[in-house]
């Protein structure tokens, strides 16, 4: 089946906002095995939207519209889509009730134009919206499914996950299920090479790689007559991936991030960690502290951007800095040992590098980053050379440091 | 004049990447006063692309295509666009030379298919690409300008800034110039209310607000027969904005970020700063250290996520933490004073809050964040209540802290 996206909003045409909804829905549709050939953006203009919808009806089985369901006169997606399908709008009692509850609960005044949002095309399926006042709508006719969704991502995403995804899944002759296996410590092309034979012969289930900063995600997808059967088909493929990639796989749960996986290990083995950051300047700790509840394991961290701070807070020796420089194996080693001692922590991860744009030399070019993980007496040093601008170098360094930290914990636990 | 965007790439249709190029180019086109009614995404499919281009030629004056200019057989944007305009491809000697230089410099092997990128439609204007191997192309016929650009943002953006923007500007009867005035410490609606009279009566020049995290950007645009006249028209409007917003304006240079503006103040007045972060866990320091050359002013920072760390590293008294809690005016005050003393810095910014999702109470709900700036003996405390998830709360807190830091420096300098 084919699906087409139509995003409605003048703010997209003016470049005021980035269309993250399109990427989100496109990925979900790909997961469902739907073929997407077109994405369009139009403004809040009924003529142009009507023309586009008429064309879309001819070329696609499913049309997903998002945006333009607000209460104002400008918001015309529903009115236009209703006209194109030859239907009329009627009030939905439950939608009216939910709008009233939503606004009253938040102490907001209900104005006459709010009731416009309770109107739905006759015979349509209403997708009630716990996060806003615009219900979503599914309109079906003999050839096309038209799905109307609110534009704000905090309304669109839960509605898609809970109501649209299951609906699209049951439209198809087979159920499609998928699972995400996430890897760290391996590049995209290396990961792809490792599974080229699987990709080449694949039909059902399939595996598809997605490159992320310092990570590779592999999506496993299977089609079958039931959810149970689809997951049963995924299982041997997943087992094969674990066989090939081993501990490079940090999770098979889509909602788990790398920092969450690391935090879970820290919690499981009752380990405390601290950070000693130079060029990343707090971003590693900042990412770890994005995990709620990490306070038991990460109590403090050090940002030591200057040589003096490396000496004062981490006890790096003046000689080491003089002889080898701040960006060196010797320095990150002393930073990690000193940080662990200062914080009285089991583990310390240190980072020192040249993020650029200036400060590079022939021996130590921009992008060179040393890092060390001290873990209960053992130390692991890594030298990386990243490409990209200052913020890219720092982002990659943080991802590498999380991987180094994870590897060190795994080695500690095994030993 | 009307302009239409066509982004080519299967990775967009699969949701592998977010289409930031579209937002970037849409904003630039809006700045140029071009009307954009359509944005489309299609895959690397010559039939569908051809059909779309034929339609676009009928409805728009300018068509900007991006993506699909690579060296592989899949990349068909140039071939398809050439076919639609009835031209043929010829080799451009300079393009060939530049591709060779680009690859040789980087020690990369030149393969036969690289020369495909040196082919351009006869009679077209070639946009040479210092950041990659795909040149951009401008094709003109009596009715339409078709502009082909490479997909990677690090190639597209410089090419657009340096070559496409001036080209589009000279196409129009009048020159369009714009300037961005950036504000901190004021919300979007408050900023808009303040200039409602200017917005309502505006024609030329115009002012348009853009909401950012903890900031509001105002774009001033004028049309005139020359660049000088356009900027002369912007000047009184900008003066009026400075009159109304005063020091809330932190820059009128589009390339300056809030952390850069703060770093410039620190450098100008030879001030040293340190950070003492709890819930933001290093993100404030991380953002400041994104400014190259800040090492003279920011030498170290403290991540004190636990109460023990607040006592140990910053000297916060045990009693204060017991009596008032970690998220309180009293605690951030002691954190800031203690941080400045520990780092021997002129200034210290402290942050402590409840980022969620857990840990909130009726008195201290999720989103409550206290912060303090100690600046040469004076202290400024702020209490904020943010909405949004954990990472949003932390992001907003960092933006507020930068604003608080900036305000403190300005007060110090004035006094």
Interface residues (C-beta under 8 A of the other chain):
Chain A: X12 X13 X14 X15 X16 X17 X18 X19 X20 X22 X23 X24 X25 X26 X27 X28 X29 X30 X36 X37 X38 X39 X40 X41 X42 X43 X45 X48 X210 X275 X277 X279 X280 X281 X282 X283 X284 X285 X286 X288 X289 X290 X292 X293 X294 X295 X298 X299 X300 X301 X302 X303 X304 X305 X306 X308 X309 X312 X313 X343 X355 X356 X357 X358 X390 X391 X394
Chain B: X12 X13 X14 X15 X16 X17 X18 X19 X20 X22 X23 X24 X25 X26 X27 X28 X29 X30 X36 X37 X38 X39 X40 X41 X42 X43 X45 X48 X210 X275 X277 X279 X280 X281 X282 X283 X284 X285 X286 X288 X289 X290 X292 X293 X294 X295 X298 X299 X300 X301 X302 X303 X304 X305 X306 X308 X309 X312 X313 X343 X355 X356 X357 X358 X359 X390 X391 X394
